[in-house]
Amino acid sequence: MRYFLKWKAFLSTVTVIGAALFSATASATLTALPASDNPTTKVVTIGVMVTGYARPGSIPLGDVVFTESGNTLGVVSVTSETGCPGGPSPVTCTIRLALAPGFATGRHTITASYSGDQPHGANPPESLTFTVYVSELAWLPAVLDLLSD
């Protein structure tokens, strides 16, 4: 009888390990994209890639809120129009935010917070903090023209 009780405890341990591995796969990840600067319009674009899980042919839902020092820079909804193709899981969505012209030059610490898509999907909220450097590049087109002549 003692042998039977030990076997039951072993099966219980395996069940717990299996549950932990399953829950680890059901979350979204955020990856920062390189910032871009249009020297003509002076518009800086920042962004993240949201990789999450969805039913086949669907996309992860939710919003990405971009903030700097607690100030909201903008909100972008995760949709097929904002760079999120449907497909088999995991799905990678490219989310970009064009900042207002005249965004200050220098170092900026940005936080992108994904709201998650619960209760519709398996992606809980996630956030990522990254740094971008904005510099004045209005002189670049003129230099490139001189070099190409």
C-alpha positions in Angstrom: 0.0 0.0 0.0 2.9 2.4 0.7 4.2 2.0 -2.9 0.8 3.1 -4.3 0.8 6.3 -2.2 4.2 7.3 -3.5 3.2 6.8 -7.1 0.1 9.0 -6.6 2.3 11.9 -5.3 4.6 11.5 -8.3 1.7 11.9 -10.7 0.5 15.0 -8.9 4.0 16.6 -9.3 4.0 15.9 -13.1 0.6 17.6 -13.4 1.8 20.8 -11.7 4.8 21.0 -14.0 2.6 20.5 -17.1 0.3 23.3 -16.0 3.2 25.7 -15.5 4.6 25.0 -18.9 1.2 25.6 -20.5 0.6 29.0 -18.9 4.0 30.3 -19.9 3.1 30.1 -23.6 0.0 32.2 -23.3 1.5 35.7 -23.1 2.3 38.5 -25.5 5.8 39.9 -26.0 6.8 43.4 -27.1 9.9 44.3 -29.1 11.0 47.8 -29.8 11.3 48.9 -33.4 13.9 51.5 -34.6 12.6 55.1 -34.5 12.5 56.9 -37.7 12.7 60.6 -38.4 11.5 62.5 -41.5 13.8 65.5 -41.9 11.3 67.3 -44.1 8.2 67.0 -41.9 10.1 66.7 -38.7 7.8 63.8 -37.7 9.4 61.1 -35.5 7.8 57.6 -35.7 8.2 55.1 -32.8 6.9 51.6 -32.6 6.8 48.1 -31.2 6.1 44.6 -32.4 3.4 42.8 -30.4 3.7 39.0 -30.7 0.7 37.2 -29.3 -1.6 34.3 -29.6 -5.0 34.2 -31.3 -7.4 31.8 -32.9 -6.4 30.8 -36.5 -7.2 33.7 -38.9 -7.7 36.1 -36.0 -5.4 38.7 -34.4 -4.7 39.7 -30.8 -6.9 42.6 -29.8 -6.1 45.5 -27.5 -4.4 48.8 -27.4 -0.7 49.9 -27.1 -0.3 53.1 -25.1 3.0 55.0 -25.6 4.1 57.2 -22.6 7.1 59.2 -21.6 7.6 60.3 -18.0 3.9 59.5 -17.3 2.7 61.6 -20.2 0.7 59.8 -22.9 2.2 60.3 -26.3 -0.5 58.3 -28.1 -2.6 55.2 -28.3 -2.7 52.7 -31.2 -5.3 49.9 -31.4 -4.1 46.5 -32.5 -6.0 45.9 -35.8 -5.4 44.5 -39.2 -5.2 48.1 -40.4 -2.3 48.9 -38.0 0.0 46.1 -39.2 -1.5 43.0 -37.7 -2.1 40.2 -40.2 -4.3 37.3 -39.2 -2.7 33.9 -39.3 -1.6 30.9 -37.2 -0.4 31.7 -33.7 1.8 33.3 -32.7 0.9 36.5 -34.6 3.3 39.4 -34.9 1.8 42.9 -35.2 3.8 46.0 -36.1 2.4 49.0 -34.2 3.7 52.5 -35.1 3.0 55.9 -33.7 3.8 59.1 -35.5 4.6 61.8 -32.9 3.6 65.4 -33.4 6.1 67.5 -35.5 8.7 69.2 -33.4 9.2 66.3 -30.9 12.2 67.4 -28.9 15.7 66.3 -29.9 17.7 64.2 -27.5 17.2 61.0 -25.5 13.7 59.8 -24.7 12.7 56.9 -22.5 9.5 55.5 -23.9 7.2 52.9 -22.3 4.8 50.9 -24.6 2.0 49.2 -22.6 -0.1 46.6 -24.3 -3.5 46.3 -22.7 -3.9 42.6 -23.5 -6.9 41.1 -25.2 -8.7 39.5 -22.4 -11.4 38.1 -22.2 -11.2 37.4 -25.9 -7.7 35.8 -26.1 -4.9 34.5 -24.0 -2.7 37.6 -24.0 -2.4 39.4 -20.6 -1.1 43.0 -20.4 2.6 43.5 -21.1 4.9 46.6 -21.1 8.3 47.5 -22.5 10.5 50.5 -21.8 13.0 51.5 -24.5 15.2 54.5 -25.4 15.1 56.5 -28.6 17.5 59.3 -29.7 16.1 62.1 -31.8 18.5 64.3 -33.6 18.2 67.1 -36.1 18.8 65.7 -39.6 17.5 68.5 -41.8 21.0 69.0 -43.2 21.3 65.4 -44.4 19.4 65.7 -47.8 21.6 68.6 -48.8 24.8 66.7 -47.9 23.6 63.6 -49.8 22.9 65.8 -52.9 26.4 67.2 -52.8 27.9 63.7 -52.5 25.9 62.3 -55.3 27.0 65.0 -57.8 
